[in-house]
Amino acid sequence: MSPALPEALLALRDEFVRELPRRVGELVRALEALRAAPGDGAAHQAARSLAHQLQGTAGSYGLPGVGEAAGMVTSALDQPGGEACAAAADLAGRLFAALRELPEGVPLEAAVRPVHAGPRLLVFSTDAVLLRTLAELGRTQLWEVVVTGSPKEALEAAARTRPDAALLDAEAGEACAALELASALRALSRGTMPLALADVGPEGSKVAARVQAARAGVALCVDKPVEAPQLAMQLEALFSEARALREPVRVLVLRDSAQALARTVALLCDNGLHAGPVHDPAALLEAFEQERPDAVVLDEVALGFDGADACRAIRSALRWRDLPIIIVADPTTSTEEARLSAAEAGADGYLPEPLSGPVLAARVRALVLRARVQRDRADTDPLTGLLLRRPFLDRLAARLALARRSRVPLAVCLLDLDGFKEINTRLGHLGADRLLAAFGRLLLGTFRLEDLRCRWGGDEFALAFPGQSAELALSLLRRMEPRGGTGSEADRALAPVPFSAGVAAFPADGSEAAELLRVADQRLFHAKAAGRGRAFAT
């Protein structure tokens, strides 16, 4: 965002940025409604009004990409005929693309899609059996499946819809078409779109085929024929990698001199990572607690003891058992025995000087990606995509510690769906599971990236809003009211299902997670007793 904006506009711009996901979501839903009913004059006027407002305001606040995308929608809607409506709806992808190009730290990524949208999968295939399987998985898993039949169509769809991952069929099109497409998609997404390749060849050529696929940027190879449960597990792993790739990588660096420290931080930043210095070796673990790094680069000389001892000290804390650790070796003591000792103690890398920026960044990025994918699988409820209880509590404790240091509020909410037993009876277990999955998508698609969302158990959920008061949390909950009624049976059932909620806030209601959750639970009980479909913060 432009640093040249007058100071008086900064507060207004920040408010606009916070509201931007909601406004884009409203516009996209209006465009989808218009495409379904192109002759509806009121729907046309509503969509045009939203696009025009967004076009004018975004440019004023230093967001020209969003303004340009909204302007293209406005221009398309000014053209006569139903084809213009379809073109405007297709331009929704440009809005998503513009939002994704905003600077890091703007919490928009998870909130711009329609309410029940799950991960978006781009498919290049003409295999009827595979496409039927994917269509069924899209329906049951609440994925968006975008099917294309040619490389050109796939690239156009990728540029328009910005998928989270892609599944390419090696048997579709001409020889090597899928591999060439994989390379092109990898370049288009700058390496942030995980790719899967279906059918990697007959048994005798699998190793060579997988090598070629890896060179093209393919992260996962899928053998055909494949059963739906196995394919679902494989694609969920791909979506997990996509989530991991989207997050910035934070690295803490401790070196033996101010010059070496500044140089190492610059090497990492120049290669796309977020690096921060640690100036005092004695404060290393305290820096971990404050910064919550994804990886750490440590200098043996600065520590005053060897890398093996440093790793053992860090690994002795349970929460840092999986933290990637790179040791910068002292050239005078870098022996094979020292390297072996560091590896046995849990070092993930032992690099001698002089450091290569690209090599160091690539090593850190690969280690962090692997750790994130493993943590995501362990910490996430597979049905809803939300955090499980223990990871939620761990992250809530860290957010509370930061709130205490920064003297800012933090709101905690417990909510559950009203009448879920009756819904379970009406839809059956599979239908009720799909409703829970849809509600999970609703939670994921409504709030900021830094907000925590958890499946507390059964049909009960927990949320945490760093920096927000109880009153503002109640306002955010009202925005979460389900919209829809045009999707699957579970989606339609979700629209009228009310939920009850109880909200507590730090510091007024307590300073520890257990206190806040206890108060929120009491208020949830009162909300249910008062007639359900309510949220209490007092």
N, C-alpha and C positions, 0 to 999 in steps of 0.2 A: 504494500500500500504506500502511496506517495508520501514521503516525508515532508514535501513542500506544502501540504495542506495547512491553512492557518490554524493556530492553536485553538481558536474558538470553535472550530469544527470537529476537534478530536473526540469530544464526548459524544456528539451527535453521530459521528461516524462509527464509534464503538457500539452504540445502541443499534445502528443500522446493521452492522455486521452480526450482532447477536440475533437479530430478527430475520436475517437473510435466509437461513434454511427454511423457516416457516413460510416466508413469502414465495420462495422458489417452489416449495411443495404445493402451495395453493395454486400457483400458475400451472404447474405440470398436471395437477388433477383437473384443472379447468380445461386444459388442452385435451386431455384424455376424454373428458365428458363431451367436448365439442366434436371430437372425431367419432364418438359413438352416435351423436345426433347432430350432423352437420347443418341441418336446417333450423336449429334452435337459435332464434335471434338473441334471446336473453343470454344464453350460454356464450354466444359469439361476443356480445358486448362485455360480458364479465371477463372473459379471457383477454380481450384486447385492452381493457382498462388495467388489469393487473400487469400485463406486459409493458404498457406505456408508462405506468408509474415506476416500475422497476428500471426501465430504460433511462428515465430522466434522473432518478435519485442515485443510481449506482455510479454514473459518471461524475456526479457532484462530489462523491466521497472517495474518489481515487480508485474506482474499480472499473476500469474501461472494458475489461473482458466480459464482465457480467452485463454491463450496459449494452455492449455490442450484440451479445447473444439475445438479450431481451428485445433489442431493436430489430433483429432479424425476424423474431416471432411477430412483432407488431407489423412489419412490412408484409409478411406472409398473410396475416389476418386481414390486411387491407385489400388483398387480391380477391376478386369475385370467385364464387364456385366452391364446391365441396373439396376439390383437390387442394385448394389453399389451406383448408382446415387440416387435412392430412399432413401437408407440408409443415404447418406450424407445429403440429404434435410431434413430428419427427425431429424438429429443432430442439426439443427438450434435451436431447443429448448434448447440444452445444452449451446449454445452461450448466449441466453437470460438469462438462469439461472446463468451463470458465471457473467454476468454483474450485475445482481440483488444482487449478494453476495458482491459487492464492498462496501467499507466504505461509510457511509452516507456523503452527501455533494458532491459526484461525480454526476454531472447532466446527467445521462444516461438513466434513466428509461423510459422517454417519447419518446426517439428518436430511439429506436432500432428496431422497427417493420417496416414492409413494409409500403409504403407511405400512402395507403388508409385504413390501418387496424384500426378498432375501438376497443372497449373493447372486450376481449375474454371471451366467456361464455362456460364453460364445462357443458355438459348435460348428465345425466344418465337416460335414459328412453327407453321404447319400445312402447310407446303410439303413434300410427301413426298420430292421430289428433294433439296431442301436438307437435310432431316433425315437421309436416307441418306448423303449426303456427309459430314455432321458425325459421324455414327455411325462411319463408316470412319476418319475423321481421329482421332476419340477413341481408336479401337483402335490405330491405327498410331503416333500421336504420344503416347500415354499421357496424354491429357487426360481429365478428368471432365466429361462433357456432361450437363447437367441440362435436360431438355426440358419445356416448359410450353406449354399451348394457350390460356391466357387471361391477361389482365393481373393478375387477382386471384391466380391460381395462381402467376404469376411473382413477384409481390411476396411471397407467403408463402414460396416456395422461396428467395428472396433473403435473407429474414430468418432462415430456418432454416439454410441452407447457406453463407452468406457467400461467394458466388462471387468469383473474381478479375476477371472481365469478363463482359459480356453481349452477345449478338447478337440483335437484335430485327428481325423481319420486318415491313416496312411494309405488306405485303399481308395480314397476319393480322388477324383481328378487324374491328371497325368502323373507319371512317375516323379517322385521327389517333390510333388506339389505341396504336400503337408510340411515337409522340412523347410522349403523355401518360404512358405507362409509363416512357419514358426519364427524364422529369422526376422522376417518383416514385422511381425507382431512384437517381437522382443525389442526391436529398434523403436517401434512406435510408442511403446509403453516405457521406454528407457529402463527395461529390465524389471519392471514392477508388476508384470502380469505373469503369474505362474502358468506353465503350459503343460498339457498332457497329450501324449500321442497314443492313439488306439491302434492295436495290432502292429507289433514291431517286426513281423516277418516270421517265416517258418523256424522251427527249432534250431536248425543248423546255422542260421545266420543271425541269431538274436544278439550275440555280443557285438558284432560289427554294426548291426542296425541301431543298437542302443548307444554306441559310441557316436554314430552320426547324429542321432537325436540329441544327445547331450551337447554336441558342438553347435547345434541349432538353437540351444537354449531350453530344451525340453526338460522339465523337472520330474515328470512321472510317466512311466510307460505302462499301458494297459493292454493285456492280452485278450483277444476275442476268441470265442464268445465269452461274455462276462455276465454274471447274474446281477440283478439289481442291487441286492444288499452289499455285495463286494464293490460294485461301482460307486454306490453311495459313500462307502467308507473311503474309497480312494479320492473321490472328488471333495469330500469334506476336508481331507488332508491338504488338498490343493487350495481350498478356501482359507484354511488355517495359515498356509504359507503366504497367501495374499494379504491377510491381516497383518502378519509379521513384517512384510515388506513395506507396508504403508507407513509404519511408525518410524520416526527418526531414531537413529542410534546414538545414545549418549555414552561417552567414554570419559573416565577420569584418568588423569595422567600425573604420575609422580616421577620427577627426574632429579638428578644429582646437582644440577645448576640451573639458575634462572634462564640462561641461554639455551640449554638443552630442553628445558621445559617448554619455552616459547616455540622452539623449532618443532618439537614433537606435536604440540597442539596445532600448530599451523599445518603440518603435514596431514594430520587427520582431517582438519576442517577443509583443506584444499581438495580432499578426496571425498567430500560429501558427508562426513560424519560431524556430530556435535561433540566437541571436546572441551573439557574444562580442567584447569590446573588444580593440583593439591600442593600447597607450599610447605606444609608441616607434616613430616612423616608420622608424628605422634597423633595427629588428628585424622589419620586415614580412615579408621572405622567410623568416626563421627561424620566424615564427609560422605561415606557410603549411605548412612542413615538419612542425611539431608538431601543428597542428590539422586539416590536410587539409580545408580548407573547400570547400563546394559553390559559394560565390560570395563576392565581396568588395565592400564599399562604401567608397570612398576619397574623402577630402576634399582638394581641390587645395591649400588653404591649409596644411593639416597636413603635406602632403608637401613643400612648399617649391618645387614646380615644377608645370607644368601637367599636366592629365590625359593628354594625348597621350604625354608622356615617361614617365609612370607606366605606361601600358599597354605601351609598348615595352619597358620594363625587365622587366615581369612576363612578357610574351610571349617574351622572349629565353630563358627556361627552358622546355625542351621539355615538361615535365610540366604546365606551367600555360598551354599554348597555348590550351586550350579553356575555361579558367576564366572564368565570367561576371564581368564587371567593370562596376560602376556608379560613375560619377564624380559626386560632389556638387560642383556648379559654384560657383566664387567669384562672387558677384553682381556684383562690380566688374569682372570680366574675362570674363563669360559673353557672348561675342559669337558671331555666326554662324560666323566664321572659327575660333574656338576649338572650337565644337561639331563642325565639319567635320574639324578636325585630330584630335580625339579619336576620331571615328568611323573615320577612315582608319587610326588606330593600333590599332584593335581594341576600343574601348570599346563595351559592349553597352547602355549607357544614360548619359545626361548630363542630370542633373536639377538644377534650380536650387532654392535655398531659397525658401520653407519647404517641407519635405518632407511629403508626405501618406503616412501609415502604410499604408493600404490599397493605394494606388497603388504605393509602393515594394515592399511585400511581394508584390503580384501580379506586378510586373515580375521580381523575383528568382525567384519560384516558377516562372514560365513559362520563364525562361532555364535554370534548373536542370533542370526536367523534360526540356526538349529535349536538353540536354547529356547527361543520364543515359541517355535512350533511345538516342542515337547511340553512346554509349560501350558500352552493353549489347550492341548489335548487333555492334560491332566486337570486344568482348572475350570473347564467349560462344560456345562450341562449339554449333552449332545442333542436333546430335544429342542430346547429353546435358544441355544447359542449364548446363554447368559452365564455369568460366573456361578460357581458352586459356593456353598456357604463358607468353607474355610478360606479359600482365596479372597472372597469378599471381605471377610473379617480382617485378614492380613492387610489388604489394601486400605480398608477403612481406618485401621490403626495408623498407617503411614499418613493418610490424608489428615487425620486428627492431629497428629504430631506437628504437621506443617501449619495447620490452622492455629494451634496454640502459639507457635513461634511467630507467625505472621499477624496474630490477633485479628483473624477474620472469622466469620461464621461458617458453619457447616450444618446442613440439614440432612436428617436421616428419615426415611419413610418405609413403613411396612404396609403392604396392601394385599388384598386377595380378591379373587373373583367371587361375586355373589351368585348363589344358586348353582354352584358348579356341580353338585351331586345330581341335580335335575338335568343339567346339560349332559353329564356323563351317561345318564339313563337314556336320554333322547338320541344322542349321537353315537353311543357305544364307545368303547375304549379307544379305538383308532380315531374316531371323529373327535373325541375329547383331546387326544394327544395333538391332533392337528390344530385344534383351537389354542392349546397351550403354546404350540410352536408359533402360531400367528401372533399371540400376545407377546411372546418373546421378541419377535420381529418388530412389533409395535414399540416396545420399550427401547430396542436398539435404534430405531429410526426416529425417535422423538427428541432426545436430549443431546447434550454436548458430549464430545469424545471423552472429556475428563470426568464426567459423571459415572458413578458405579451402578451397575445393574446386576441383580442376583436372583436366581431361583432359590428362594429360601426353603421351599419344600412343598410338594403337592401343588396346590393352586395359589400359594402365597409367595410374594416377591418382595425383595428389599431393594431400596435405592439410596444413593448418597449423592448430595449436591454440594461439592466444595465451593465455598465462597458465597453460599446462598442462605438467606434467612428462612424461617419457617413459613412466613407469609409468601415469599417468592416461590418457595417449593410448592405451596398449594396452587399458585397461579400456573406453574409448570405442569402440575398434574391435570389441571383442567384442559390444557392443550393436548393432553394425551388421550382425550376422549376418542374412542374409535370412530373412524369414518368409513364408509363403504357400504357393502351390501350387494356388490356386483361380482364378487369373486367366487371362490369355492364355497361349499356348504359351511365349512368351519369359519371362513371369512365372514359369510353372511350372519352366522350365529354370533360372531364376536361383536358385530355392530351394536346390538341392543343390550349386550351383557354389561351390567354396571359392576363397578368395583368399589370397595370401601378401603379407606386409607387412614393411617395415623402418622403424624409427623412430629418429630422432636428436633431441636436444634441446639448446637453448641454455640455459646456457653450457657445459655439460659436454662437448659434442661439437663445439663451434665457435661462432664469433661472427658468421660471415657465411653468407648463404644458400647459396653454392656449397659451403662446407664441410659444412653440415648435410645437403644433398642428396646429396653424395658418400658420407657415412657411412650415410645411410638406404638408398642404393642398394646398398652393400656388404652391409648387413644383410638387404635384400630378397633378394639373391643367395644368402646363407646359408640363408634361410628356404626358398627353392625347393629348394636342394640337400639340405636336411634332410628333405624329403618332402612339401613343399607344404602348403597349408592352415595355415600357421603365421605368427606375427608375432614378430620379434625386436627388442629394444631394446638389446641388448648384443652 
